Amino acid sequence: MKNNWKNKFKIEQRQALKTTQVFADRETNNFIVDFLKTFEWLHTVAYWDRKRYSIWLGTPSYKWEIITEEEAHLRARIWVQWIVDKYELWDLNQRERAAVVSFIYNVWSLDNNQIRLLKNKYNCALWNSFLQYSYSNWQYLKWLANRRMSERNLLCN
């Protein structure tokens, strides 16, 4: 199992690095990673994250993997670019993209209609409804509510 995650991620990394889009907007990707860092703790050792092993910022990993901080940043930038490409967030500016990527990064269980609505930067009332994602296991989490407000403020201000 551990080698499957490791090999899969390394293959995805190599494929991503071959594309010209991965770091085409390096400044924006770094802005997004810096925004995510305000809510995520730096993990250089893999940890169990609900469904799989992860390493910093929830990037896929395997049990006992240890990476450097530089590797963590590289993986985060690749993961961010993957989200931007998968959900076609290219038309958003830096702040808007950071808000939407942060939300997707943290929630993951969204359908295409919700993603389309998220990208609607002119509907801040809709973003207020996403404040409901401040709960984990039916427990209100203040830090998660702060994250949702920060995302909303990036997109709507």
ABEGO torsion letter per residue (X at the ends): XAAAAAAAAAAAAAAAAABAAAAABAAAAAAAAAAAAAABBBBABBBBBGABBBBBGGBBBBBGBBBBAAAAAAAAAAAAAAAAAAAGAAABBAAAAAAAAAAAAAAGBBBAAAAAAAABAABAAAAAAAAAAABBGGBBBAAAAAAAAAAAAAAAX
